Amino acid sequence: MARSRHWSLQIGRAKNRGTFGDHWSVAIDDVGTFQGALSREQINQLLSAWAGLPTEVPDVPEAG
C-alpha cells in the first residue's frame, strides 16, 4: 500500500536543504492555489477576469 504524504502550504518563504528561510518581509494580501500548473490560456483568463477589480483594503475600524 502506498503512503500518501501531506505537505503544508508555505507562503512567503523558501525552503533550502530542509531549512526554511528567506521570509517575505511585507504583507501578502491575495493568494490563489491550484492543483497543478496552469496553462498560459488559463492564466490569461484569470488575469482578464481580475482586471479593474479594486485592490485597496477598505478602512475598517479595529475591533475592541
Long-range contacts (C-beta under 8 A, 24 or more apart in sequence): 9-33, 29-55, 29-57, 30-55
